Amino acid sequence: MTEKSTQTPSITPAVLHRLVQEERAPRILDVRTPGEFRTVHIPGAYNVPLSTLREHRNELLAHLDEEVILVCRSGARAAQAEKALAEAGLPNLRVLEGGINAWEMAGAPANRGADRWDMERQVRLVAGSIVLATGVVGLFVPGAHLIGTAVGAGLTYAALSNSCAMGVLLSKLPYNRGPRTDIHSVIAELRGTS
């Protein structure tokens, strides 16, 4: 028996922008890495990286009783966060359609920091470099091209499963981590804005 797929509830950038302008914005949780968050984020958003959110979702529940909008780069990680929070019993969750990319394309305001490469671009660089290098080395070393084939299989799986092991590994690099999100500070901020 196959499981029926459910659509993740969403909100458009235009609707969220209007709510922000009217000072009726719901809680906005940005689930990207601290490095990505520092590069650009929606004013008033709280940075709770996906891994931190999964680990501390029960602690967050008491402070997220109203509507919550989840944001990432394009929507995939936010959908994973929505699933994790919904499983923990939090209602009223929505994902920003198209993520921060769509927010910026809509011309909505954003806080900016130093420019950094987003996770998807880093994955493309690493995967492409591995495939290129093993393709060239494969001209001289029989079988080396199989490493590139394995990377291609991993990328195919990542697309089909909407997860990315290489992205998870890259997110652990100091470049992407920046200062670790202190969940207790986030909770204190959430409590202060109740």
N, C-alpha and C positions, 0 to 999 in steps of 0.2 A: 504494500500500500504506500503510495507516495504522499508526501506531506504537501498540503496546499500552501503555496507561497502567499505571504501577506505583504501588502504594500506598506512601506514605512510612512507614517504621517509626516507631512512636510509643510513648509511655509515658504512663500516666494520672497526674494530680496525686497521687492517693492512693498509688500505688506509689512514685513519686519521694519523696513526703513520708516514707513508711515507711523508705526507704533513707537519707534524710537523718537521720532520728531514730536509726537503727541505726549511724550513722557509716559507712555503706557507699555513700555517694552517689558517682556517677560525676562526671566533669568536667561542669560546667554552663556553656555558653557562651550568653550573652544577646546576640542580634544586633540589638537595638533601638538607637536613637540614644542618645548619652550623656545627653541631656536626659531621655528616657524612662526610662533605666536609673536615673538619680539619683532620679527620682520614686518608683519602687518596683522592687525586684528580690529574687530569691531569695538568701538568705544563702549566701555562698560562690561565687556565680556570677561569671564573668569577663565583662566587657563588651567584645565584639568586634563592632562594628557591621557589618552585612551588607556594605557597600562595602569596609570594611577587611578583612574576612574573605576576600572574593573576591580582593582585591589581594595579600594575604599568606598565602594558604592553604598554599603550599608551605613557608613558614617555620614555620607552626603544626603541620604534619604530624608533625614529629619530637617534638613535645611532647604529642601527643594519641593515644598508642598504645592506651589503654584505651577503655572505653565513654564516649561523649560524648552529652550531652543538649543539644539546641538549643532555645532559648526566644525567643519574641518576644511581641507583644501577644496574638495569637489563633492563631498557627500558620503563617500564610502566608509571612512572611519566613524563619522557621525552616526551612520546607520548601525554600525557595530555597537557604538555607545548606547544608542536607543534600545537596542535589543538587550544589552546588559542591564540597563536601568529598569526596563520594563519587566524583565525576569525577576528583579529585586522588588517589584511591586510599585514602582513609581508611575502614576498615570500622567496624562497631559504632557507628553513628550512629542516634539516635532524636530525635524531635521531641516536646516536651511538648504533649499534646493540649489544645487550647483556650488554650495559652499562659499568660501571667501572669494573664490574666483568670480562667481556670479555677483556677489555683493559689490565687488570693485567694478565689474563691467556695468552694473546698474548706476554707477556714479555715487553710491552711498558713501558716507564719511568713514574713514579708517585711520587708526593710529598707526604710524609707520616708524620703524626703527632701521637699523642697518640691514641692507639687502643681503639675503642668504638664499642659497639654492633650496627649493622645496624638495621634499622626499622623493616625489616621482621623478624629478630631474636627476637626482643622485642615483636612483635605481637604474635609469636609462644609461647614465654614464658608466656605472660599474658593469652592468650586464653587457653593454655594447663593447666595452674595453676587453672584457673576458672573451667574448665571441671573436672579436678582431684578433686579439693576441693568439688565441688557440688556433684560429684559421691560418695565420701566418706560420706559427710554429709547426702546425700540421703538415706544412709543405716539406719539412725536414724530419719530423718525428712522427712516424706512423701512429695513428690512434689519438693524437693530441686533440684533434677536432671534436672528439667525443665529449670533452669538457664543455665546449660551446653548445653541443647538442643537449647536454644536461641542463645548462643554463636556459636554453630555449624551452625545454620541458618544464622547468620551474616557473618560467614566465607564463607559460600556457596554463599551468595549474593555478597560478596567482590570479589570472584573469577569470578563470572558471569558478574559483572559490571565493573571489573577492577578498583575498588576503595576500600578503606578500612577505615571505620569510626574509628576503633580502632587505626589504624596507624595515622590518623589525630589527635586524642586525645593524643596519645603518643608523637607526634611531638611537642606538646605544653609544655611538661615537661622541666624543666630547663636543664636536662641532654642532651636533644636533641637540645635545642635552642642555647645554648652558646651565644656569642655576636650576637645580632640581625643584620641582613644584612642591612646596610645603603644604600638604593637605590641611594641616591645622590652621595655617594662615588663610587659606581659601575658605575654610569653614567659618573662621572668625569674621571674614569679610561678608560672607553670606548671612551670617547671624546679624551683623551690623546694619544690613540693608533690608532686613525683614520689615 
